[in-house]
């Protein structure tokens, strides 16, 4: 159903808040002045969509009971049900029609959903998990993916997504690493900016009519919990918190107009993020100049009581959260309902504090154009889904995400192969191509037998499935790419420990012995519930491949058949044994619906190998956390260097990845500069082979002498450089001194004069070219909210 906003019968049709010609401020002032306290509090709350369902249909009676004064948000229609696009739009329209016509002021709701790796909805395009997208180092690709997400969400009336995840992942034991863009704030920030710009359609806080509100999460420090345990406390100082963990959020705010932020479940140095004014207001709003809405991660307001023990009751938790600057409670109204009302009546919260958050919510609804158009066009919704170009984009993304870690020449595979073995537990399982926030893997927390009552679920047409998209597994992709070859397959083993693995291992080894090349597909299962091996709340103490997978790799490699080991997992595994045994070692992540096609495109050389690691891969679990950009004095044990029982260096460093062409870096040049002018570094890059390739040129900086310990390396820019056979291209980085600044002892953010070492190369481990500019002048102040992104040109 389509149509313009129709006010409730009791509403004043001449009211300023209904007039799109008025300014946003005028409209919000007018509406806020008309609202009762109950109506205001309703805007700070939320209703789970399936709570409005009775007898497999939208229930006006239940809606009247749950939303007598309206509501701020509706939680997850798509990510809670099996409804198809038209059904999603129709249900959303019914909810909005009720709010518009049956509540006093007729305020529409914001429907929020998930879209970390594509819209989490039936029939929506499922792209590689976020860690795989980060491995592409391709902001343009991210923008194209964001455009698909935006179109598919808009088509069904979903106007707020709980993505992207901007956490810096520093402990691979943590199950949610796969939802992040990795360990580095520059890479995460640039990927996040591209996502937000595209999904919000370039709109900021006050103009989102063509876009979907993005939510940067989780503020702050969530990716370094004690023991790698989800929701665990975080021990960070203010300098590291700002320079590393806040920087991707800062980038999305200043460069893309990020319109929403979600709190972290964790505490930072004892401050529970959902209830900390110093985190949600002083840092987020005052320092970083964030102006949008802060929404609660699910149940986190009450977790101030049950988890952090900051309050003995729900009312106290509500007071702490609202006073800290948390505007909307998700996923359903609990502490912000009667418990908050009681505390307001008791004088524990002043009405101005309530009005501040209500104003932000109303501003966002007006910015979205919900008052002019609360409805989606249900008849047209399906047209935004399932188009060939969307599938092609998913395939391209899956291919670009593939990282070749080692290669003794077996890759790319010969087109003349006639007999192949494709074995392993992830070779032909659609479920294992999905990350924990893909549809429908994410919905297992609703329909899974062990958790059926954890979250509210409807039945009938509202039953959440599982309904998998058309998905190409590695085995299916090999059969499509090499139709005349004989392809044998066997799972070889399960993902977990099984008593009956031996027979399957023998079968897989026999297939490998008969083949010209063996592809061993191993990995994990992403999800939120057992038996998932990785994902939200699925943390791990041991990062080795689970079950008998290492044994499968060893036995296949011992056959002498050329072997490619493909790891398809959201877990950052210790792959030392696989690297020692395998002739080629490849990371393919949870690749989404085109996981197999993208993988095989790279293995056969149809697409250049171009993925690069967004994280460092440890040799053993005991190394973690390990990352490339440790501060001066880190990265080794003084005074012998290594551990007593092994090397300190990671197995593969951040930025590593092999291509199929030989690329050489020429002599880098640099213009002398000051602490107030850009450092311009230029270098020629040459493809010396006859094969087309894409080189990920990475630029790192080091402050050689500084008043506080600075990182040995920090990524300050990168470029994807397509290179034809024998082609040379010049790559130039213009680095603002604001990128080189840091928080000094007094916590002023300055760029000090002195020498810097700037390296350009194919990874953090390899120097292609190096310059050592000396910045002259006085120490210059650069606020974090005003950092300028590195400008890159390619000629």
Number of C-alpha atoms within 10 A of each C-alpha: 13 12 11 11 21 17 23 19 14 12 17 13 13 8 13 17 25 23 15 13 10 12 14 20 15 14 21 23 16 15 18 18 10 14 14 11 15 14 22 24 25 24 28 26 25 28 26 22 27 23 18 23 20 14 9 14 15 19 17 17 12 14 20 16 11 18 22 16 23 30 25 30 27 28 25 22 25 31 25 31 28 26 24 20 27 19 20 25 29 23 23 26 21 16 23 26 21 20 26 24 19 22 23 19 22 24 30 31 27 26 26 27 23 26 28 26 30 27 29 28 32 26 21 25 30 35 32 33 29 29 29 35 30 29 30 25 29 22 20 14 19 25 21 18 25 25 19 22 27 27 20 25 33 20 24 29 28 28 26 29 26 21 27 29 25 31 33 28 30 24 23 33 27 30 27 32 30 29 27 25 32 28 27 25 25 22 24 29 25 24 28 31 27 23 28 32 23 25 31 29 21 17 23 23 21 19 21 23 21 18 26 26 34 27 28 28 25 27 25 29 30 30 30 29 23 16 18 25 21 22 19 19 23 22 14 17 10 12 16 13 15 21 17 17 29 25 25 28 31 27 27 28 28 18 23 21 25 29 27 23 29 26 28 22 28 29 24 24 12 13 17 27 29 33 27 22 21 15 21 25 19 15 15 23 16 14 13 22 17 25 19 24 26 28 26 23 21 15 16 27 32 25 20 26 18 15 16 18 13 17 18 11 15 23 25 20 27 29 24 22 28 25 20 20 26 28 28 30 30 25 23 22 23 20 23 29 20 15 17 22 20 14 17 17 11 10 10 14 19 13 13 9 15 19 16 13 24 24 20 20 26 27 21 26 25 25 21 26 17 22 23 17 16 26 25 24 18 22 15 14 23 20 14 21 19 15 11 9 10 19 18 14 18 24 25 20 27 33 31 29 34 34 29 25 19 20 19 11 11 14 22 19 16 12 11 9 14 15 18 23 26 28 33 29 22 29 26 22 16 19 21 27 34 33 35 29 28 33 33 28 26 25 28 22 20 23 23 17 9 12 14 13 12 11 14 13 20 22 16 13 14 21 18 25 22 18 17 17 19 14 21 23 26 27 24 16 21 22 16 14 15 18 11 12 16 13 19 19 20 22 23 31 28 21 22 18 12 11 9 10 19 14 11 18 25 17 18 26 25 16 23 31 19 15 22 15 23 29 26 30 26 29 29 30 26 31 30 24 22 16 12 20 25 28 27 23 18 22 22 19 13 14 20 20 24 17 16 20 27 17 16 28 27 17 17 29 24 16 15 14 19 22 28 27 25 28 27 26 28 34 30 26 22 20 21 17 15 22 18 13 20 23 20 22 23 24 26 28 33 34 37 32 27 30 33 26 27 30 31 27 23 26 25 18 16 13 20 24 28 25 33 29 27 26 27 25 25 25 23 19 19 11 16 18 16 23 21 24 21 15 14 16 12 13 18 13 13 10 6 8 12 14 13 9 6 10 15 18 20 20 16 22 22 21 25 23 25 20 23 21 20 16 21 15 19 16 12 20 17 18 13 15 17 20 24 19 15 20 22 19 24 22 23 19 24 20 23 16 16 12 15 17 22 22 27 24 21 23 28 21 23 22 25 17 14 16 11 12 16 19 17 19 20 23 23 22 22 25 21 18 17 16 21 18 15 14 15 18 16 16 21 22 24 20 22 20 24 24 23 21 23 26 22 16 10 6 10 15 21 22 25 24 20 19 16 18 16 25 23 27 23 22 24 22 13 14 16 22 21 21 18 18 20 18 22 16 13 14 17 17 18 21 15 25 17 15 19 16 18 20 15 16 11 15 9
